[in-house]
Amino acid sequence: MPEIIGIDHIYIAVSDLRASEKFYDRVMNVFGFRKNAFELGGDPHIQYFNRHFGLVIRPACGDGQHNPYAPGLHHLCLRVDSAEDVAEAASALREAGILATEPALYTQYAPDYRATFFVDPDGVRLEITNYREERRARHDRWVDL
């Protein structure tokens, strides 16, 4: 059976494409993502991508603020290598005008779980966390688990 090796892309439907584009331009630029635009089914799409995956925003087909507790996406968490990288990311996001929280340790999730949180224009919650020891062990010792 083939193994899933990663997330290829994520689509987020947005209520105001231009406002969301300005927001995601700032966020994804902090992390060195590249950007392109294309049309699909007559709708404009904006894609941000790096070597590992893509994030696409497209116009929503309905109204309303995102509710993270309704069925569907709760939040999107991106990983950086270290706790120091979380702090650097939060600082860079704030410098770019994104209201990112002060990085904190969340031991209720894991002993070494550091994260910063912020919200897109539609209320989609985003998080930056570190590559924690448990995740590293899972990756490195998969066959032994």
C-alpha positions in Angstrom: 0.0 0.0 0.0 1.4 3.5 -0.9 2.4 5.7 2.0 1.1 9.2 2.2 4.2 11.3 2.4 2.8 14.8 3.1 0.1 17.3 2.4 0.3 18.5 -1.2 -2.0 21.5 -1.0 -4.7 23.2 1.1 -7.5 25.3 -0.3 -9.2 28.0 1.8 -12.4 29.7 0.5 -12.4 33.4 1.4 -15.1 36.0 1.5 -13.0 38.8 0.1 -10.2 37.6 -2.2 -8.3 40.9 -2.3 -8.3 41.4 1.5 -7.3 37.8 2.0 -4.6 38.1 -0.6 -3.1 41.1 1.2 -3.1 39.2 4.5 -1.6 36.0 3.0 0.9 37.9 1.0 2.3 39.3 4.3 2.1 35.9 6.1 3.6 33.7 3.4 6.3 36.2 2.5 7.6 35.9 6.1 8.3 32.2 5.3 9.6 32.6 1.8 6.7 31.2 -0.1 6.3 32.0 -3.8 3.1 33.1 -5.3 1.2 32.7 -8.5 -2.4 33.2 -9.7 -4.6 31.1 -12.0 -8.2 30.7 -12.9 -10.2 27.5 -12.4 -13.9 27.2 -13.4 -14.0 30.9 -14.0 -12.9 31.7 -10.5 -9.6 33.4 -9.6 -7.2 31.5 -7.4 -4.1 32.6 -5.7 -1.5 30.0 -4.7 1.4 30.3 -2.2 3.9 27.5 -2.4 7.3 26.3 -1.2 9.2 23.1 -1.9 6.8 21.1 0.4 3.2 22.2 -0.3 0.9 24.8 -1.6 -1.8 26.9 0.0 -4.5 28.3 -2.3 -7.1 30.9 -1.6 -10.2 31.2 -3.8 -13.5 33.1 -3.6 -16.1 31.5 -1.3 -19.5 30.6 -2.6 -21.5 31.9 0.4 -21.4 34.4 3.2 -20.4 34.2 6.9 -17.4 34.3 9.2 -15.5 31.0 9.6 -16.6 29.1 12.7 -13.7 26.8 13.9 -16.1 24.7 15.9 -18.5 24.0 13.0 -17.9 20.9 10.9 -14.8 21.5 8.7 -11.4 23.1 9.3 -10.7 24.0 12.9 -7.3 25.5 12.3 -4.2 25.3 10.2 -0.8 24.7 11.9 2.5 25.2 10.2 5.7 23.8 11.6 9.1 25.4 12.0 12.2 23.6 13.2 12.7 25.0 16.7 11.2 27.0 19.6 13.6 29.8 18.6 12.1 29.7 15.1 8.6 30.1 16.5 9.7 33.2 18.3 11.4 34.5 15.2 8.3 33.8 13.1 6.0 35.5 15.6 8.3 38.6 15.6 8.4 38.6 11.8 4.6 38.2 11.5 4.1 41.2 13.9 6.6 43.3 11.9 4.5 42.4 8.8 1.4 43.8 10.5 -0.1 40.4 11.5 -1.5 40.2 15.1 0.4 37.1 16.2 0.4 36.1 19.8 3.5 36.1 21.9 5.0 32.6 21.6 4.3 30.4 24.6 4.9 27.0 26.0 1.7 24.8 25.9 2.6 21.8 28.1 -1.0 20.6 27.9 -0.2 19.5 24.3 3.4 18.3 24.8 6.3 19.2 27.2 8.1 21.1 24.4 5.1 22.5 22.5 5.8 26.2 21.6 3.4 28.1 19.4 2.1 31.5 18.2 -1.4 32.0 16.9 -3.1 34.5 14.6 -6.3 34.7 12.5 -7.0 35.5 8.9 -9.6 38.0 7.7 -12.4 35.3 7.7 -11.6 34.1 11.1 -9.5 31.0 10.1 -7.1 30.3 12.9 -3.5 29.8 12.0 -0.7 28.5 14.2 3.1 28.2 14.0 4.6 25.5 16.2 8.0 23.9 16.6 9.1 20.4 15.4 8.7 18.7 18.8 10.6 15.8 20.1 7.7 13.4 19.8 7.2 14.3 16.2 10.9 13.9 15.4 10.9 10.5 17.1 7.8 9.4 15.2 9.5 10.4 11.9 12.9 9.0 12.7 11.9 5.7 14.4 8.6 5.0 12.5 9.4 1.3 11.8 10.3 0.7 15.4 7.0 2.1 16.8 
